[in-house]
Amino acid sequence: MSMISNHLPTAELQALDAAHHMHPFTCNSELSQKGARVITRAKGVTLTDSDGHEILDAMAGLWCVNVGYGRDELADVAARQMRELPYYNTFFQTTHVPAIALAQKIAELAPGDLNNVFFAGSGSEANDTNIRMVRHYWAMKNKPSKSIIISRHNAYHGSSVGSGSLGGMSGMHAQGGMPIPDIHHINQPDWWADGGELSPKEFGLQRAQELEKAILDLGEDRVAAFIAEPVQGAGGVIVAPDSYWPEIQRICDKYEILLIADEVICGFGRTGQWFGSETLGIRPDIMTIAKGLSSGYAPIGGSIVSDEVASIISKGEFNHGYTYSGHPVAAAVALENLRILEDENIITHVKDVVAPYLAEKWQALVGHPLVGEAKIVGLMGSIALTPNKETRAPFEAEVGTVGYICRERCFANNLVMRHVGDRMIIAPPLVISTDEIDTLIARARTSLDECHEILK
Ligand code: PLP
């Protein structure tokens, strides 16, 4: 039996980790010089590491721990479900109560006619489902040529070959033969980086109209769907100008292109409503969900599908599924997580209390010499670091150098804030209090000051 435990010294844990553990999105060879940070426990919004530091997690893990850490109810439900029925599948006309109950609850919460759920184990798997489902949908409607899915550069839709192809991360596409065929990318609505002399409104319209141009160039009869995150998360919390989404919706309606809203980050309260699509006025045909669905306590994702799409797919057998589609333990945990979000009015707490409170303090960061713009929707925000606020110029150093310095200062000040290039981003647990927001902002300011000093 392994003797590795929290009681081992940090250096020993780091050495063992570097020796055997290949980390995602990490240069693993660096880990043997600079060990990984070892997180040992967490409660509320606070992580504790193996050296006893108490760190405010302004990223809710990977944007997922919506109800905060340390909720015993979720552990109890998982234990109970494991004892009763730890596993059974949902293939071949079988089902179980957790999957039935969770699908019913999601259908109740989702807007419009999004009443049908196909479960997956993660957001990546759910987006792979979406690729197959929209192509199959059009084939079933006797339009098999409609197979192209339009997405956006710098979008993140997951890390499997399919979902990574949907995403527009150039670093990912440079490795492993992505994108797969029939995925087309248009530009993202990032006014700060690309808006030039245009007003945000003009720029938002122009970027949305790239979708129309792509549909016309590729051929209406070849395009199956458009996929986007309501607010781009991993791309740097890019909030589109207000003019963007109404124009996207108009174009999807006009050309009968299925609209897939990737709600993996925005779903389950992050934007101050159950779904980001509601906050941004989007009417999707399919929503991708994961993360906040279980607050990260169990791996589960899925696609919420409109009645129209589901009715076509359901006409025959959809030859697709995962061993863990609707996993009973994950489903039971997710259901309990939704109960907590609902019973404790956590989404109202976001919308009426902490989002407005954080927004004011976050936007005030533009007074800092390094901060060009501050964007925030609900509890997901970003600041753009710049040497010149007027021209919105990038730093002379390679993109990401300054962001990395700032992130390291945050760690040193017991704050997890992530950097995407030279944007700093946050997405704290939804249960964060106003006092904890004060701590977050104070630590962010200290870290920005220290970063500014280093650059002098
Ligand atoms: N879609 C979005 C918008 C995401 O942010 C992520 C993960 O960060 C994914 C999909 C992929 O989800 P997973 O990591 O659960 O596969």
Boltz pocket constraint, residues with backbone or C-beta under 6 A from the ligand:
constraints:
  - pocket:
      binder: B
      contacts: [[A, 62], [A, 121], [A, 122], [A, 123], [A, 124], [A, 125], [A, 127], [A, 156], [A, 157], [A, 158], [A, 159], [A, 229], [A, 233], [A, 234], [A, 262], [A, 263], [A, 264], [A, 265], [A, 288], [A, 290], [A, 291], [A, 301]]
      max_distance: 6.0
